């Protein structure tokens, strides 16, 4: 297996990208470093957690 490090990077719009190096892309910051699989798993779980919270946010906004 490769020892190459990948990064998960996020921008102000909560877009997450996985990059094959440790260079921050313009407008993005590095939030996670690991193998390609680990970075994709991180991205999946963050997006999954956000989607699970969306309905709760809307309910709270409608009730306030």
LOKOL-245495 format. One record per residue: x, y, z of N, C-alpha, C, O, CB in turn. Coordinates in steps of 0.05 Angstrom, whole numbers, padded with zeros to 5 digits, always signed. Atoms other than C-alpha are relative to their C-alpha. Last residue first. Glycine has a CB too. Layout:
<atoms>
XYZXYZXYZXYZXYZ;...
</atoms>
This chain:
<atoms>
-00009-00024-00015-00785+00599+00325-00014+00025-00009-00008+00046+00001+00030+00003-00003;+00013-00002-00026-00822+00535+00305+00008+00025+00015-00003+00032+00036+00006-00024+00017;+00029-00004+00004-00807+00539+00230-00014+00004+00027-00035+00017+00028-00012-00024-00014;+00004-00026+00012-00732+00549+00243-00030+00006-00003-00039+00029+00002+00013+00001-00027;-00006-00021-00020-00730+00490+00291-00005+00028-00011-00016+00045+00003+00030-00002+00009;+00021+00002-00021-00765+00444+00242+00004+00022+00021-00014+00036+00029-00001-00028+00013;+00023-00012+00012-00718+00467+00186-00023+00000+00020-00039+00019+00021-00008-00015-00025;-00004-00028+00002-00657+00453+00229-00025+00014-00011-00034+00034+00000+00023+00007-00019;+00002-00011-00027-00683+00384+00247+00003+00030+00000-00011+00044+00014+00021-00013+00019;+00028-00002-00008-00695+00368+00174-00004+00011+00028-00023+00026+00033-00013-00028-00001;+00016-00019+00016-00624+00388+00156-00029+00001+00009-00039+00022+00014+00001-00007-00029;+00007-00024-00016-00588+00351+00213-00019+00019-00015-00032+00035-00002+00025+00014+00008;+00017+00008-00022-00587+00282+00180-00009+00023+00017-00030+00022+00030+00014-00020+00017;+00026+00006+00011-00561+00313+00115-00019-00009+00022-00043-00005+00019+00002-00021-00022;+00014-00024+00008-00504+00345+00153-00027-00005-00011-00046+00010-00004+00017+00015-00021;+00009-00013-00025-00485+00280+00187-00014+00026-00006-00034+00033+00007+00025+00006+00018;+00022+00015-00011-00484+00244+00120-00010+00013+00025-00035+00015+00029+00009-00029+00006;+00024-00006+00017-00441+00298+00088-00025-00015+00011-00047-00004+00011+00005-00008-00029;+00007-00028-00004-00391+00293+00146-00025+00007-00016-00044+00020-00005+00023+00019-00008;+00013-00003-00026-00393+00217+00144-00007+00029+00006-00028+00034+00019+00019-00010+00021;+00026+00013-00001-00381+00214+00069-00014+00004+00027-00037+00011+00027+00004-00030-00005;+00018-00016+00016-00324+00265+00070-00028-00012+00001-00048+00003+00005+00009+00002-00030;+00004-00025-00014-00288+00229+00126-00021+00016-00014-00041+00026-00002+00026+00016+00003;+00017+00007-00022-00297+00162+00090-00006+00024+00017-00029+00028+00025+00014-00022+00018;+00027+00004+00011-00269+00193+00027-00019-00007+00021-00042+00002+00021+00001-00021-00022;+00010-00026+00007-00209+00220+00066-00028-00002-00012-00046+00014-00005+00018+00014-00020;+00007-00014-00025-00197+00152+00099-00013+00028-00006-00032+00036+00007+00024+00004+00018;+00024+00012-00011-00200+00117+00032-00009+00014+00025-00033+00018+00029+00005-00030+00005;+00022-00008+00017-00150+00165+00001-00026-00011+00011-00046+00003+00012+00005-00011-00029;-00001+00015+00026-00103+00156+00060-00024+00009-00017-00042+00023-00007-00001-00031+00005;-00002+00029-00004-00099+00210+00114+00002-00014-00028+00009-00001-00047-00025-00011+00015;-00022+00012+00016-00106+00284+00126+00001-00030+00006-00001-00038+00029+00027+00014+00007;-00007+00028-00006-00168+00321+00149+00022-00009-00018+00023-00002-00042-00026-00018-00003;+00014+00008-00025-00193+00393+00153+00006-00028+00008+00000-00037+00031-00030+00004-00003;-00003+00028-00005-00148+00427+00101-00013-00006+00027-00007+00007+00047+00030-00008+00000;-00018+00005-00022-00175+00496+00082+00001-00031+00005-00019-00044+00001-00008+00015+00027;+00005+00024-00016-00206+00516+00016+00020-00001+00023+00042+00011+00022+00003-00025-00017;+00027-00001-00011-00213+00583-00021-00006-00024+00018-00028-00025+00029-00020+00002-00021;+00009-00028-00004-00152+00571-00065-00029-00002+00010-00047-00014-00002+00001+00016-00027;+00010-00012+00024-00131+00498-00055-00010+00028+00006-00017+00034+00029-00022-00017-00013;+00027-00011-00002-00090+00480+00005-00007+00013-00026+00008+00029-00037-00001+00021+00024;+00000-00028+00008-00030+00437-00014-00028+00010+00002-00046-00001-00010+00012+00004-00028;+00006-00016-00024-00023+00371+00024+00002+00030-00006+00011+00046+00011+00019-00007+00023;-00024-00012-00012-00028+00325-00036-00008+00016+00025-00032+00016+00032+00015+00018-00020;-00022+00019-00002-00076+00279-00072+00026+00012+00010+00047+00001+00006+00005-00011-00027;-00023-00007+00018-00137+00322-00060+00023-00019+00006+00026-00030+00028+00009+00029+00005;-00023+00017-00008-00206+00304-00032+00022+00004-00021+00018+00002-00045-00008-00031+00001;-00014+00013+00022-00259+00359-00038+00023-00017+00012+00033-00011+00033+00012+00021-00020;-00024+00015-00008-00311+00382+00011+00012-00014-00024-00002-00027-00040-00008-00022+00022;-00008+00020+00021-00361+00437-00005+00025-00014+00010+00044+00000+00018+00004+00013-00028;+00000+00028-00010-00384+00470+00060+00004-00021-00022-00004-00044-00018-00026-00005+00014;+00026+00010+00007-00398+00537+00024-00004-00029+00009-00023-00042+00001-00005+00002-00030;+00020-00015-00015-00339+00571+00058-00028-00010-00005-00046-00004+00011+00002+00029-00006;+00001-00029+00005-00291+00518+00031-00023+00012+00016-00036-00001+00032-00004+00005-00031;+00027-00012+00000-00271+00449+00056+00001+00030-00007+00021+00043+00001-00014-00005+00027;+00000-00029-00002-00210+00405+00043-00028+00011-00002-00044+00000-00018+00019+00013-00020;+00028-00009+00005-00200+00331+00053+00000+00030+00006+00010+00039+00027-00021-00016+00019;+00013-00019-00018-00127+00315+00045-00029+00003-00008-00036+00002-00031+00015+00027+00001;+00021-00015+00013-00087+00257+00017-00012+00019+00020-00008+00016+00044-00022-00019-00012;+00020-00013-00016-00022+00228+00042-00019+00016-00018-00011+00029-00037+00013+00019+00021;+00008-00026+00009+00017+00178+00001-00022+00011+00018-00041-00003+00024-00009-00001-00029;-00003-00017-00023+00046+00119+00040-00009+00029-00006-00005+00047+00010+00028+00001+00011;-00014-00024+00003+00021+00071-00013+00001+00016+00026-00018+00016+00042-00011+00017-00022;+00016-00024+00000+00000+00000+00000+00017+00025+00000+00040+00025+00009-00019+00000+00024;
</atoms>
